[in-house]
Structures are given as C-alpha cells and as structure tokens.
C-alpha cells in the first residue's frame, strides 16, 4: 500500500522533467533557426537620413551579424492591478529577416517560477508560459499575435541597428524631422510603429493599434515605449534601459521595464 504514492510521485517527477526537456529543446531549435538566417538583398525601400545616421552611429563600424543577443533583467505585470514580477531573460533577434525569441524566467511567487517564450518566427507569433518550464499556464497564437510580435520586432530595432540597413522586409516613411515610421507585412495586415528621435537618438516608440490580449479577447490598443541610457556594448551603441506601456482609456499602464545587462553579435 505504501508503494503506490511513491510511484505516483515518481511518475509526476518524470513527466515534469520530460516536459521541461521538450520545452527546452523546442526553444533551442527556435534560437538555432534564427542563427541560421541567411543574409538577403539590400533593402529596396529608401531609409530616411535621420535613421540612417542613427544606425551607422549605433553599429559603430562592426561587421553585419546574423543575430544579436541580449541578457536582460527587469519587472513585468499583466494588468494595472497586478503585482510586479521580477524576471531575467535572454533574447535573440534576427538581423536579415523579422524574427526574435525572448526566453524569460519570471518569479511568480517566492517558490514558483514561470518560464516564458515570446517569439516571432517565420511569420508566426507565439506567447507561451509554463510553470517550472513544464506545466502549461498560457499559450496565445494566431494572426493578431503575429502582428503584435512583429510590432515588437520593429520597436526593438533600437537593439539591432544593423537590421535597419540590412533587412529587406522593412519599409520606411519619414513623417517629420524627428519621427520615422517603419513597417512590415504580417498575416494580419501591415505592422507599423513610429520611432521618435531626440538629439539624434531614438527616445520613444509608438504604435496606434498593437494587438493586446485581455482575457480571451485581443484588442488593438495604443502602445508606447521609452528608452534611454545609451551605452557602448561590444562595439555597438544601444539604449540599455526601456519602459513599455499600454495607453488605456484612463492613461498609460506601465507593463514592463528592464535593463540590458549583456549584449553580443553572431
């Protein structure tokens, strides 16, 4: 009679390790796919002078890589009433094609951690959360998610200056002397964000209709990010601090803030 609970616990433990290992293999395959992305032709869309100047200064004459990678620390929350949760993350971003994978570990409770996969791969978006890396907590995908994740890629050109000049999927439109729109095609229509400059650097990023999951619905919602504390890391000059907000009816809701603690290219 005493053997059955032990076998049950052992089976659960084995299932946890197998599921977590499968999740790690899948995320590893996603990252490896980004690293294999081949260089493409030079973009045909003219890049406005203000963003060309930013990209060249930020790249610092370094060779054009296939990917950049970041380490981050910060805090995140899902709703205005939610508590902040600390996270550590690694991110890989493609230079020649829109694509990224953000792999985070979030402290949900003192002894509970969630592993987050947020990615845009081959035109598809995915946000997935697993308790301890195995037990599914949430999984969101579909055309709206693909557009939202592509908008994230466009916003994070601040960390991939080489992509500004070498990603042929990007289209550019100069709005005024300090504002440039960058866009790319998604399965749910064109994704667009505005890059706003101060003293030659991108200081703010805005979007009018980034899809946001609220419960079981996804609604287009105004969105913005602020970045600063530009520093040189591995030969590139990038902002190392960012704050992200959804602009709701009663004002901005800050949902994410974080710092880049390491940076590299491959």
C-alpha positions in Angstrom: 0.0 0.0 0.0 2.9 2.4 0.7 4.4 1.8 -2.8 1.6 3.4 -4.9 2.1 7.0 -3.6 5.8 6.7 -4.2 5.2 5.5 -7.8 2.7 8.3 -8.4 5.2 10.9 -7.2 7.9 9.4 -9.3 5.7 9.4 -12.4 4.9 13.1 -11.8 8.5 13.9 -11.4 9.4 12.1 -14.6 6.7 13.8 -16.5 7.9 17.1 -15.3 11.5 16.5 -16.4 10.4 15.1 -19.8 8.0 18.0 -20.5 10.5 20.6 -19.4 13.2 19.0 -21.5 10.9 19.0 -24.5 10.2 22.7 -24.0 13.9 23.4 -23.8 14.6 21.5 -27.0 11.8 23.4 -28.8 13.1 26.8 -27.6 16.7 25.7 -28.5 15.5 24.8 -32.0 13.9 28.2 -32.4 17.1 30.0 -31.4 19.1 27.8 -33.8 16.8 28.6 -36.6 17.3 32.3 -36.1 21.1 31.8 -36.1 20.9 30.1 -39.5 19.1 33.0 -41.1 20.9 33.9 -44.3 21.8 37.4 -45.5 19.4 38.8 -48.0 19.5 41.6 -50.6 19.9 45.2 -49.5 16.5 46.8 -48.7 14.9 48.5 -51.7 12.9 50.9 -49.5 14.9 54.1 -49.0 16.0 54.6 -45.4 15.4 58.2 -44.2 18.6 60.1 -43.4 17.8 60.5 -39.7 17.5 56.7 -39.2 20.5 56.0 -41.4 22.6 58.3 -39.3 21.4 56.6 -36.1 22.0 53.1 -37.5 25.5 53.8 -38.6 26.5 55.5 -35.4 24.9 52.7 -33.3 26.6 49.9 -35.4 29.9 51.6 -34.9 31.5 50.0 -38.0 31.1 46.5 -36.6 30.6 43.7 -39.2 27.0 42.8 -40.1 25.9 39.8 -37.9 23.1 37.3 -38.5 21.8 37.8 -35.0 22.2 39.9 -31.9 21.6 38.5 -28.4 20.8 40.3 -25.2 20.6 39.5 -21.5 18.0 41.5 -19.6 16.7 41.9 -16.0 13.5 43.7 -15.1 10.0 43.5 -13.9 6.7 42.7 -15.7 3.0 42.7 -14.9 -0.1 41.7 -16.9 -2.7 44.2 -15.7 -2.9 47.5 -13.9 -3.9 45.9 -10.6 -1.3 43.1 -10.8 1.9 42.9 -8.7 5.2 43.4 -10.4 7.1 40.1 -11.0 10.9 40.2 -11.5 12.4 38.4 -14.5 15.7 37.5 -16.1 15.7 36.9 -19.9 17.8 36.1 -22.9 16.8 37.3 -26.3 18.0 36.5 -29.8 17.0 38.9 -32.6 17.4 38.3 -36.4 19.1 40.9 -38.5 18.2 40.0 -42.1 14.6 38.8 -41.5 12.0 39.8 -38.9 12.3 37.3 -36.1 13.2 37.0 -32.4 12.9 34.7 -29.4 12.6 36.1 -25.8 13.2 33.4 -23.2 12.5 34.6 -19.7 12.3 33.2 -16.2 9.8 35.0 -14.0 9.3 34.8 -10.3 5.6 34.3 -9.9 5.7 33.6 -6.2 8.6 33.0 -3.7 8.9 29.4 -4.6 7.2 29.4 -8.0 8.9 30.3 -11.3 7.4 30.6 -14.8 9.3 30.2 -18.0 8.1 32.5 -20.8 8.6 32.1 -24.5 7.7 35.1 -26.6 8.7 34.9 -30.2 8.1 35.7 -33.9 9.3 33.0 -36.2 8.6 32.5 -40.0 5.7 35.0 -39.9 4.0 33.5 -36.8 3.8 34.8 -33.3 3.6 32.9 -30.0 3.4 33.7 -26.3 3.7 30.7 -24.1 4.1 30.4 -20.3 4.9 27.2 -18.3 5.2 26.8 -14.6 8.7 25.4 -13.8 9.2 25.1 -17.5 6.7 22.2 -17.8 3.1 22.8 -16.6 1.3 24.9 -19.3 -0.1 28.2 -17.9 -0.9 30.1 -21.1 -0.5 29.8 -24.8 -1.6 32.6 -27.2 -1.1 32.4 -31.0 -2.9 33.4 -34.2 -2.9 36.3 -36.7 -3.3 39.1 -34.2 -0.5 37.7 -32.1 1.7 37.5 -35.2 1.1 41.2 -35.9 1.8 42.1 -32.2 5.0 40.2 -32.2 6.1 41.7 -35.5 5.5 45.2 -34.0 7.7 44.2 -31.1 10.5 43.3 -33.6 10.1 46.7 -35.3 10.3 48.5 -31.9 13.4 46.6 -30.9 15.4 47.8 -33.9 16.9 50.0 -31.2 18.9 46.9 -30.3 19.6 45.7 -33.9 20.9 48.7 -35.7 22.4 46.5 -38.5 18.8 45.4 -39.4 17.8 49.0 -40.1 20.2 49.0 -43.1 20.2 45.2 -44.0 16.6 43.9 -43.5 14.8 44.0 -46.9 11.4 43.3 -45.3 11.3 46.8 -43.7 9.7 49.8 -45.3 10.3 53.4 -44.1 8.4 56.6 -44.2 9.7 59.9 -42.8 6.8 61.7 -41.0 8.7 64.8 -39.9 12.3 65.8 -38.9 12.1 63.8 -35.7 9.7 60.9 -36.5 10.1 57.9 -38.8 7.6 55.1 -39.4 8.9 51.6 -40.0 6.5 48.9 -41.2 6.5 45.3 -42.4 3.8 42.9 -43.8 2.2 40.4 -41.4 -0.6 37.8 -41.9 -3.0 40.3 -40.2 -2.2 43.4 -42.2 0.7 45.7 -42.1 2.5 46.3 -38.8 3.6 49.8 -38.1 5.5 51.7 -35.4 6.9 55.2 -35.1 10.4 55.9 -34.0 10.8 59.3 -32.4 14.2 61.0 -32.1 15.7 63.3 -29.5 19.2 64.7 -30.1 19.8 62.1 -32.8 18.8 59.0 -30.7 15.6 57.1 -30.6 14.0 58.1 -27.4 10.4 56.9 -27.8 8.5 54.3 -29.9 4.7 54.4 -30.5 2.1 52.3 -32.2 -1.6 53.1 -32.6 -3.0 49.6 -32.8 -0.8 46.9 -31.3 -3.0 43.8 -30.5 -3.3 43.3 -26.7 -4.7 40.1 -25.1 -7.3 41.0 -22.5 -8.8 37.8 -21.1 -9.9 35.7 -24.1 -10.1 38.7 -26.4 -7.4 40.5 -28.4 -7.9 44.2 -29.0 -5.9 46.8 -30.9 -4.5 49.2 -28.3 -2.2 52.2 -28.4 1.2 51.3 -27.2 4.4 53.1 -26.4 8.0 52.6 -25.2 10.7 54.9 -23.9 14.4 54.1 -24.0 17.5 55.8 -22.7 20.9 55.3 -21.0 22.7 54.7 -24.3 26.0 52.9 -23.8 28.6 51.1 -26.0 28.4 47.3 -25.7 30.6 45.1 -27.9 31.2 47.9 -30.3 27.5 49.0 -30.7 25.9 51.9 -29.0 22.4 50.9 -27.7 19.9 52.0 -25.1 20.3 49.9 -22.0 17.1 50.9 -20.3 13.5 50.7 -21.6 9.9 51.1 -20.2 6.9 49.8 -22.0 3.3 50.9 -21.6 -0.2 50.3 -23.0 -2.1 53.5 -23.4 -5.6 52.8 -21.9 -8.6 55.0 -21.6 -7.6 56.2 -18.2 -4.0 56.7 -19.1 -0.7 54.8 -19.7 -0.3 51.4 -17.9 3.4 50.6 -17.5 3.6 46.8 -18.0 7.4 46.2 -18.5 10.6 47.8 -17.6 14.1 46.3 -17.9 17.8 46.8 -18.4 20.1 45.2 -20.9 23.0 43.7 -18.9 24.9 42.0 -21.7 25.0 42.2 -25.5 26.6 40.4 -28.3 26.5 39.6 -32.0 27.0 36.4 -34.0 
